[in-house]
């Protein structure tokens, strides 16, 4: 067989009837009807049914076909024909045709599968095999088999098409794709770096990039003007369900540009990407300031697919007699709430009081929750008698209350707690009450973020990164209160409550950049050590520039409507940041560590807790995690002395020279007459032969608690 003549299974149509074809792929499913053998043959393009019949194939070919099993890799030749009426299969694209096979070559065989790969039923209406019930770790361990499934194959193919859409669009807009280094220096960008030791420079490290931030700005200074990159980025962050330690980011940077230009460019690009998944977001995308988003939805990543906006009712209760609200207001607090229109029948008094007020709202950080139900033209609750008729009337007006509505309110001395708790309640209730439409996509730009955030030490830190331009430059870098009023020229793109990406207009003035570093409390030495090479470039005429980055794994997952970003990544890590396929991360040989000079790295430094181990009382305190006051040390020393004397007495009576720390003698407990021996299967390695997964010599089971 000459594979240059090969035809893809999924490309065959009724126009090919009568044509002799060469096909190659994997056995997806198999049915033996005695004289006839039906096989679903699968390749990257799809599935076609091939038939082995004594009328068209030799006895030898039919016998060989009878030995086929799932996932055997085969090549066949045969003639395309229409299926007999009534035998068509609408579940596959080639369901009206089949191939009468005349030749068969088994290219390679397959062991028994750890899970079903086939997703297509051979007979119309029959149940199809799916891997949805298989543990994710098992799927990732055999990812090469998982990728054979049509759904995974389609995800990766669609990801490719989305990436090609990005490249074609940005190329048409004059952007140049440039790769930036994967081995660079460690810089503070908000997350921990993955470090790579250097063999040629002992005790020195490269860092894998969290983003190409500095390099793309240097490209602007270099006069490239329009750059993009589908960049691999690495962040050693705490684990979250939809986050990977390595991910793909669409990085865009342009010179002589402003926010409006970037909004227009990004919106057109996003619409083209979503079109690959048959989704058409409306343009222009709406915009909300950070303050508006927090005030009305309780989140800087607002989900706008449904209503439920937060309403401030603080002023309604300025003269209230309700003690809890009065105490909150006396402490400078806020009171906000939500109106759940027409939901009274679905939220009983028991649910509101015992679930939401006592459990759910406190789990979101609120100290409590107040609720009221509207019926018969008035508001009802277990505390409504504490409010005046004027307050209740104003509540009805402020929330636009109708009979059947439910009001929930949160009051707290901290406005941040009120906003955060209500924002989480908003999402929780929307999901519980099915208020979120399935096929809606609502993008929004979030703008005017705070430039700085306060630190516990009384200083400030950057909300995004220190290269973001402020909304004004006439500020005092030593005045913390003024710094916290500054807004940034930053913007995030949020869709359905997910942040797909964001960016900013960058600082292009060296004086302003140094001013920002001063506000962050960095000394000249620290600035030069971390960013000296970068700031030096600002001495040579940097252009005004800005850009943004989109998380492509998250974006593709949203476009394809997958439950996790791991469904659109070929070889992802699991939720523990482990690769079940390769076992990474794994220990390395001491020789490798020695070659990198890592065996005694930091040996001159005292390890945490080492000092406490030098003194017995300090060690006891350290091990028990119980503090021992100075006035207690004498008593504790005497107690330890007595304990040691008792241990010596016990040792002497047992004929031992050293103190005894247990009165129970050590002994192996075995069945009478049993001789200890090593299992033969353990010695040969066959003990765990049938285990779905083995790690460090142990049978590995699927995780129960996430």
N, C-alpha and C positions, 0 to 999 in steps of 0.2 A: 504494500500500500504506500502510495506517495501522499504525505500529509499536505503537500502543496495543493492538492485537489480537494482538501477537506471543506465541508460546508457546515456552518453553525446550525445546531438543532433548532433553536428558536427562530431562525430566519426562514425556515421552510413555510411555504404557503400552498394554497390550492393551485397556484400557477405552476408549481413544480411537479404536479401529478404526471407520471410517466417518465420522470427523469431518474437516472441512476446517480446515486450520491454516495460519498464517503463521509461518515460521521465518526466522531470520537468524543468520549466523555466518560461519565461515571454512571453506574447502575443506580438509579434513584429508587425504583420499586420493581417488583418481580411477581408475575403470576403464571403458574403452570396449569394449563387446562388439559393436561393429558397430551393430546396430539399437537396442541398449539401452546406456544410460550410467548407471553406478552411482557415486554420490558419498557419501563420509562427510562430513556437515556437522557442524561442531563449534562449540559456544558454551561459555560458562562452566559450564553445567550438565552437559555431556556430549556424546555423539555419537549421531546417528541416520542411518541410510542413506536417501538420497533417490534416486529412480529417474526417469530421463527416458526415456519410451517414446513412439513415434509414436502409440500407441493413446490416450494421455491428454494429450499435449502437442503443440502446433502444431509445424510444421516449423521455424519461426523460433526457437522456444524450444529445440528439439533442437540446431539449429546453434549457437546461443549456448552451450548446455551443452557442446558438443564443444570449445569454445575455453577452457574452464575449466582452471586450473592450481592447484597447491598454494598455499594461503593467500590465494586471491582471497576478498574479502569480498562475500557475496551475500545476497540475500533471496529466498525462494521461497514459493509457495503450492501446496498439494496436499492429497490425501486419504490418511489413515492407513489402512493395510491390514496384514493378517497376511502374513508371509513364507511362501513355498511350503515345504512339508515338505522337510527336507534342506538348506535354504539358511539356516537360522538361524545366528547368530554369537554363541556364548556369551561371546566376549571383550568385548562391550559390553553395557551394561545394557538397551539397547533392541533387543537382537539378535533378538527374535522378531517385530518389526514393521518397516515401512518406509513411506516417504511417496511416493506416485505424484504427481510434480510436474506442475503445469499452468502455472505462471507462474514466471519467473526474471528477477531484476534483478541485474546485476553492479554492486555499490556502489563497489568499487575493485579495481584489479588489484595484483599483487605481482611484484616482481623475482625473479630466481632466488635461492633461499635459500642462505645461507652454511652451513647444516646442516639436517638433517631435523628437522621439528617433530613430525610424526605419530608416535604411539606405539602405535597400534592397527592390527592387521591387518584388511583388508577381508574376508578369507576365513578361516574357522575353521581353526586349526592352522598358518597361514602365519606367517612371521617378521614381526615388527613393526619399524618404524623407531624407532631410539632415538638420543638424543644423548649417551649415556654415553661414546662413544669420541671425542667432540669435545673439544678442549682447553678448559679452564675459562676462560681469558682470552677465547677466541672466544665462548663462551657469554655471558660477562659483557659483552663489547662489544656484542652484540646481545641484551641481556637482555630487551627487550620481546618478542622472538621466543621466547626461552627460557621466558618466563612463560606463553606460550600452550600449552606442553606440559602434558598432564593431570597429570603427577606434580608439576610445579612449582606448577600451579594448586591442586592438592589440598593441598600443603604450606602455601601462603599462606592458603588457606581454613581449614585446621585451626588454623593460628596464630591467626587471627581468633577461632575458636570457643574456643580456650584462653584468649585475652584476655577474651572475653566471660564465660567461666566465672569468671575472677578478679574481674571487676567485679561480677557478680551476687552472688558469695559474700561479698565484703568489704562490699558494700552491705547485705546481710542481717545482717551483724555490726556495723553502725553506723559503718563507716568512710566518710570523706568524701574524694572524689578532688579534689586541689588541685594546680595546676601551680606549679612554682617557677621562678625565673629561669634563662634559658639564658646570659645575659651577667652575670657576677658577678666577684668579685675572686679573684686567684690565692691559693690557700692550699695548704700542704703536705699532700698526702693519699697519698703513696707513689708517684705516677707523675708524669710531666711533664704540664703543662697545655698545651692548645692556646690560644694567645693571639690576641686580636682587637684590632687597633689602633683607637684612637678618633680620629676626625677632629676632633671638637669639643674634645678635650683632648689636644693634641699630646704625643707621647712617653709617653702613658699607654695602658694596655691593659686590656681585659676578659679574663677567662678563661672558656672553656667548662667546664661543671661535670663533674668526675670522678664526682660523686654529689651528691645534694641534702642531704648530711649536716647542714650547719649550718642550712639553712632548715627541714628537718623538725623539728629540735630546737626552733627558734624557734616553729614552729607549736604544739608542745606547750606551750611557755611562753605562747603566745597563747591557750591554752584550747581548741584544737580537739579534743584528747584522742585522736581516732582518725583517722589520715590514711593515704592511700595514693596512689601515683602510678605510672603506667607511664612512667618517665622516660627520656629520651634522655641518655646519658652519654658523655663523651669523654676518652680517655686516650692520650697520646702515648707509647706503650710500645714496647719492642723487639718485633719481629715473632715471632709464634708461629702454628702452623698453624690453631688453632681460636680465634683472637682477632681482633677487629675494632677499629679506632681509634674507632669510634662504635658504641654498642650500646644495647639496651633493658633496663632494670632495673626490676623490680617493687619499689618502695620502700614499706615499711610502718613506721609508728611509732605507738606508743600510750602514753598516760599511765596511771598507777596500775596497773602491770602488772609481772609477774615472769617468770622464765624458763619456768615450768611453763605459764603462760597462753599464752606465745608458741609453745611447743612444740605445744600442743593446737591452736591456731589454724592454724599452718603445716602441720601434718600433715594436717588435714582439707582444707585448700586444695590441698595437693600431691596427695592422693588424688583429688580432683575433677578436677584438671588432667590427671593421668595417665589417668583414665577416658576422656578424649576419644580417646586412642590405644588403648583397649581393654586397659589395664594396671591391675592392682589390687595396689599395694604393701600389705603387711600392716602393721597398726597394733597397738600403738604402735611407733614407730621405736626401735630399740635405741640405746644411748648408750655412748660410749667417751670416756675422758679423752684429752687430747692425749698424755700420757705412755703410756697403754695402747696407743694406736694406733701410736705410734712404736716401742714395745717389741716389739709382736707382729707388725706388718706393715711396719715401716720407712717409714711414710708417714703424714702427717696427713690424707691423702685416701685412706683404705684401701678397697680393693676387696674386699668380703666375699662375693662370689659363689662363692668357692672357699676351701679350707682353707689349707694351707701357712703356718702361723704360725711366727714366729721363736722359737727356743728358746735361752735363755742357758745355756751350758755352761762358763762361766768357772771355776766352782768345781770342776769335774771335773778340771781340769789344774793345780791349785795346786802339786802336787809333781811335775809332768811332767818327763821326761827329754828331751822333744822340744824342741830348741834354739829353733826359731822361736817356738813357743808360750811357752816360758819367757822369752824376751826381751820379748815383748809384755806379759806379765803383770808383769815387773819394771818396765816403764814405765807401769804403771797402766792397761793396755789391757783390752779385752773380747774374748770369743770367743763367737760365736753361730752358729746353723746352722738348716737346714731339713731335714725328712724328706720325700722324694719317694716316697710310698707306692706300691709295686708298679711302679716305673718303671725297674727295672734293665735290662729287655730293650730299652728305648727309648733308654737313655743308655749308650752303649758307653764303654769305657775311653778310646778315642781322642777321643770327643766331650768327655768330662769333663776329660781332661788337656789336650788341644791346643786345644779351642775355649773351654771355660769357664774353666779355670784360667789359661791363657796369654793369652787374648784378651778374652773377654766380661767376666769379673770385673774385670780391670784397667781396662777401658773405663768401668766404673761407679765407679772410684775405689779399688778394693781393690788392695793390693799383691800379693795372691795368693788362692788358694782351695784348701782341703783337701777331698777327697772320699773316701767309702768306700761300698762296695756290700755288701749283706747277702746271704749265700748259704750254704747248708749249716750253718746255725746259728752262723755267725761273720761278722765284718766283714773285708773285703778291700780293699786299696789298695796303692799303691806305697810308702806310708810307714807302714803299719800296724805294722811291726816295731818302730817307735820308741816305741810306747805299751805300757804295762803291761796285763796282763789285767784288773786292777781298773779301769783307765781305760776299757777297751773295754766291760766289763760295765756300768759306770755310763752310758756313752754309749747302749748298747742300751736300758737302763731309761729314761733321760731322754727319748729320742726314741721310745720304744715301738716298737722296730724288729722287723720281720718279714722273713723271707726275701723277696728281690725288691725291698726298699727301697733307696733311694740317699740317703746323707747328704752334704750340702755344708756346709762351715763357713768362716767368714771371721774372721780374727784381726787386730787392729790396735791400736796404742797409743791411737788416737782412737776412743772409743765411737761418735761421730757417723759416722765413716767406715764402721764395721762395720754400723751400722743402715741407712745410706743404700745401701750396696752390696748388702746382702742384700734390702732392699726392692725394688730394681730387678731383682735376680736372681729374686725371687719372681714378679714380673709377667712377666718374660721367659720363665721356665720354664712358667708357667701357660698362656701363649699358645702356646708351642712344643708343649706336651704336650696341648693342647686340654682344659684343666681348667676353662675358663670356660663355663658354660651360656649359650646364645644368648639365651634369653628370660627370664632372671632379672633382677630389679630389687631391689637390696638397699640401702635407705636407712639412714643412721646419723647420729646427732648426735655431733659431736666437740666436747668441752667442756674447760674449764679450761686454756686456752692460757696460755703465759707472757705476762705483761703487757708485759714489755720484752725486747729483744734487745741483746746487747753490740755496741758499735761498735769500730772499729779504734783510735779515739782514746782508748779507755778509759772511755767514757761509755755511755749507753743510748739506744735509740730505741724507739718504740712498735711492737709486733708488729702491731697493727691500725691504730688511729688514737688520738690523744690524748684522745678523749672517752669511751673505754671505761672502765667502772667496775672498780676492782680488787676482789679478794676480801676485802681488809681495808684499813683506812685508817690504822692505827697504824704507819707506816713512816717511815724517815728518808730524805728525798729526796736526801741527799748520800751515802748509803751504797750504792754500786753493787752490792756483793755481796748486800745485802738486797733491792734492787730486782729483781735477777734471780731471786729466789725467789718474787716475787709472781705470783699467777695472776689472770687476767682473768675477768670475767663475760661472756665472749664464747662464741659457739657457731657452728659451721659445719654446714650440711646437705650431706652427701656421698652420692652415689648412684653405685654401680658405679665407684668410684675417681674420679669427677668432682665437684668442688665446685660445687654449684648455687647456693650463696649462703651468707650468714651475717650475723650481727649481734651485738648486745650490749645489755646494760643500760647506759645512759649515766650519766655523772656528772651529778648534779643539784645538787651542793653547790659553791658558788663557791670556798670555801676549799680543798676537795679538788682542784678543777680547777686552781687556781693551784699547788698542791703538785705535781701531775703535770707542769705546765709547768716548774717548778723542777727536777724530776728529769731532764727532757729537756735541761736546760742553757740554757733560753731566758731571756733577761733580761726585765725588766719592759717595756723599750722594744720589744723584739721581740714580746712577747706582745700589747701594745697595738696595735702596727702590724698584726699579722696577724689578731688575734681580738678587738680592742677592742670592736667593735660587738656581738660575740657574748657576750662576758663581761659587758658592761653589762646584757644582758637577764637575767643570773643574779641581778641585784640586786633583781628584782621577783617573787619567789616562784615559782621554777620547780618543777614537779611531778616526782616520780620517773617516769622514762619509759625506754623501750627499743624496739627494733625490729630489723628485718633487711631485707636486700635479696636478691632472687633474680635471677640472670642469665637473662632470659627467652629470649634466643636459644639459649643452651646448653640450657635446660630443654626448649624446644620441639623442638630437634634430638634430644634423648634420647627424648622421647615418640614422635616420628615415626620414630625409628631411622634418621636420615640420617647419612651419613658425615662431614658438615661442617656447621657453623652457616651457611655461605653458602647452603646449600640451603633454608633457611627464612627468608632475608632477601631482600626484593624487589630491592634494588640494593646489593649488598655491595661492599666493596673486595676486591682480590685479595690474595695472600699477601705482596705487596710494598706493601700499603696504598695501592694505586693503583686508581682507578676506570677500567677499560678502556672503559666506555661514554662518559664525558665527557672522559676524559684527565686528570682532576684527580689530584694537584695540578699546576697549570700556572703558568708565569711570568705576571706582570701588567705592564701598561704603566708606564713611568717616571712618567707623569702621575699615575697612581693612587698610586704610592709617594710622589711629591712632595706630593700632596694630604694624605696621612697623615703627612707629616713624617718619612718613613723613609729618605730618600736618604742623609742624613748621620748617621743614628742611630749613636751610639757612635764617631763619627769622632775624638773626642778621646782615645780609648783606643788603646793600642798592641796591634796584632793579634799572636796567638801566632806566634813566629818572626821578627817584624819586627826586633827588636833584634839578632838574630843575623846579619841580612843586612847590617848596617852595617859589620862587620869581615869581611874576606875569609876569614880562617881560621875564624872562627865560622860564616860562611855555608857554607863547605865542610864543616865538622863537622855543621851542621844538615841540609844536603842529603843527606849520605852516612849520617847517623844513626850516626856513629862519633865517640866522645868523643876529644878531643885534650887530653892532660895539659899542665900548665903547662911542664914541662921539655921537652916536645916542640914547643912553639910556635916556638922559634927555628929548629929544623931545618925545620919545615914552612914557615916564612916564606922561608927560603933556597931551598927546593925550588920554591915558587911563583914566586919571582923568576927562577930559572933557566928555568922553563917559559915564562914571559912573554918572556924574552930569545930563546929558541928560536922562539917564535911570531912575534916581530918580525923575526928573520932570515929565516924562511920567507916572511913577508909582503913583505920587501924584495926577495927574489929573484923574487917573483911580481909586483913592481911595485905593491904595495899599501901604503897608509900605516898601516892598522890591523892588529893581530895576526891571524894566521890560526889558526883553531881546528880546521881540518881540512885535510889535504893533498889531498883529493879535490875537484876543482872541481865546483860545482853545475851540473847539466844535466838536462833532461827526457829520459827514455829512451822513444822511440817507435819503432814499426815504420818502416823506411825508406820514404820516399815518402808517409807519412801526414800529413795536415794536421789539426791540432787543431781540433775544432768541437764545439759543444754539441748533444747529441741533441735532435732535434725533439720527441720524445715527452716529454722532460724539460721542455722549454720550455712545452708545452701542459698539462703535468700528467697526461698519459695514461700515463706510464711506470709509475706505481704504481696504475693504475686498478683492476686485478684483484687487488691485494694484499688479503689478509683483514684486515690491520691496518697502519696507517701511523702513525709517530710521528716528529716532527721531521724529516720529509722522508726517512725511511728505511723500508725494508720491514721490518716487525716480525714475527718468528717466535715460535712457542710456546717457552716456557722448557723447557730440558732438565734443568738442575740446579735443584732447589728449595732 
